[in-house]
Amino acid sequence: MKFGKHIALKCLTVLLGVSFLTACGSSKPAGGRGASAASRPLTATGDDPQKFGAIYSGRSYQQAILMPVSTVENKSAVVNQGDFLSQISNVNNYSGTLADRFADNYEKITSWVLAGANVNELANFGIRPQVMKGFDGYQNVLMTGYYSPVLHARRSAQGKFQNPIYAMPRNKRFSRAEIYAGALRGQGLELAYSDSMMDNFLLGVQGSGYVDFGDGKLNYFAYAGQNGYKYAAVGRLLVEDGEIPKEKMSIQAIREWGERNPSRVQELLERNPSYVFFKNDPTGKVKGSAGVPLIPMAAVASDRNVIPSGTVLLVEVPDIDNNGNWKGIHKLHLMVALDVGGAVNGHHFDLYRGIGDQAGHIAGLSKHYGRVWVLN
């Protein structure tokens, strides 16, 4: 997903198995500034992207993937200056390769941040912004979210804690159904027993997370590997079965379906033969594919063919409420590309939202648009 070479499938679009977009605006629409209503792509549910923060008014179509600009049009304050500096510190401490490659860039951007991070003063520090084309050519970049879940578990099977989380076996070529039927039982591979089969599944979707053994401490379980079977999106299966309308599909909707149909959860999950294994990581730090601990809302997963790991981004994050509704504003965050994802392709970023249920709630609702400037 996001961890080194071990790419687990944690992105919302992978979980649901439906592309949020139906078109990519690969050719220039007719007209000058701003896309006409007829030329705008729609979401998979038939909605106008403007409902999710996309903006067309006053913008010109952009052909280049990255276009140098003399100024950043959003003049609001950067809201996460301290977190960004902590993220850069983590890069310098954990990845000598990235620290060396981007040393000059990090130094001048850090100086700019320490001087107040005024977007009107980028040029004074030798920083050259480039705006991304976006999925549609009008600089609207798709932003989803991911997080680190916290599961409740015990070290041995007891009471309601009966769902094992497994370490990597020597022979991993068992399907999910075979593992549920006991193919790994008795090998001493059980790291923990949770109280929810669905939570275990979602831990695999995210690729890592924390386990609470009831002693007030959180244990970090990192991604260890996968059984080699192809991933089947349970969200897509529920839509195809008529269980959940496509327009209502979300992680929360899947959870609620499971709560309504506890006797059918295992049958549903077994239709996805892919299974993820874990390892206990005593450092307790959530790391991305670059091996760098991630700071919430200061780190993103990117398509490395478009945005290489270590790149600094000025991200216009759509501000959404607790129901996933765009509030009509964007907030500027400084972020570093430090992760990858199976469904993160092209002009799409997966924003790391943090740890726990609230982070997961917002991550599950994130499918919005904003501009992104690469800072060089």
SULGI-V722460 format. One record per pair of residues at least 12 apart in sequence whose C-alpha atoms are under 6 Angstrom apart, sorted by the first residue. I is the first residue (numbers start at 1). GAP is how many residues later the second one is. Records with the same first field share a line. If there is no record, write none. Layout:
BEGIN
I = GAP / GAP
END
This chain:
BEGIN
1 = 206 / 340
2 = 286 / 287 / 337 / 338 / 339
3 = 285 / 286
4 = 285
8 = 199
9 = 196 / 333
10 = 195 / 196
14 = 329
15 = 218
16 = 217 / 219 / 220
17 = 216 / 219
20 = 23 / 24
21 = 22 / 23
22 = 21 / 22
23 = 18
24 = 111 / 112
25 = 111
33 = 25 / 26 / 27
34 = 22 / 23 / 24 / 25 / 26
35 = 21
45 = 202
52 = 274 / 316
53 = 315 / 316
54 = 86 / 315
61 = 76 / 77
62 = 71 / 75
65 = 67 / 68
66 = 64 / 65 / 66
67 = 63 / 64
68 = 62
69 = 61
78 = 254 / 255
79 = 254
80 = 253
84 = 214 / 250
87 = 208
91 = 201
94 = 198
98 = 212
127 = 249
128 = 247 / 248
129 = 244 / 245 / 246
130 = 243 / 244
131 = 241 / 242
132 = 240
134 = 213
135 = 212
139 = 232
140 = 229 / 230 / 231
141 = 206 / 207 / 228 / 229 / 230
142 = 206 / 226 / 227
143 = 205 / 206 / 207 / 224 / 225 / 226
144 = 206 / 222 / 223
145 = 205 / 206 / 207 / 218 / 221
146 = 206 / 207 / 217
147 = 205 / 206 / 207 / 208 / 213
148 = 61 / 207
149 = 60 / 206 / 207
150 = 60 / 61 / 206
151 = 60 / 61
152 = 42 / 59 / 60
153 = 40 / 41 / 59 / 60
154 = 38 / 39 / 59
155 = 37
157 = 36
160 = 35
161 = 32 / 33 / 34
162 = 31
163 = 30 / 31 / 34
164 = 26 / 28 / 29
165 = 25 / 26 / 27
166 = 23 / 24 / 25 / 111
167 = 22 / 110 / 111 / 112
168 = 109
172 = 55
173 = 54
175 = 98
176 = 94 / 97 / 99
177 = 93
204 = 72
207 = 16
208 = 13 / 14 / 15
209 = 12
220 = 61 / 64
221 = 57 / 58 / 59 / 60
222 = 56 / 57 / 59
223 = 55
224 = 53 / 54 / 55
225 = 51 / 52
226 = 49 / 50 / 51
227 = 48
229 = 44 / 45
230 = 44
231 = 41 / 43
232 = 40
251 = 113
288 = 50 / 51
289 = 50
290 = 48
296 = 56 / 57 / 58
297 = 55 / 56
298 = 37
299 = 36 / 37 / 38 / 53
300 = 37 / 50 / 51 / 52
301 = 36 / 38 / 39 / 48 / 49
302 = 38 / 47
303 = 41 / 42 / 43
309 = 28 / 29
310 = 26 / 27 / 28
311 = 25 / 26
312 = 23 / 24 / 63
313 = 21 / 22 / 23 / 60 / 61 / 62
314 = 19 / 20 / 58 / 59
315 = 17 / 18 / 57
316 = 14 / 15 / 16 / 54 / 55
317 = 13 / 14 / 53
318 = 12 / 52
324 = 41
END
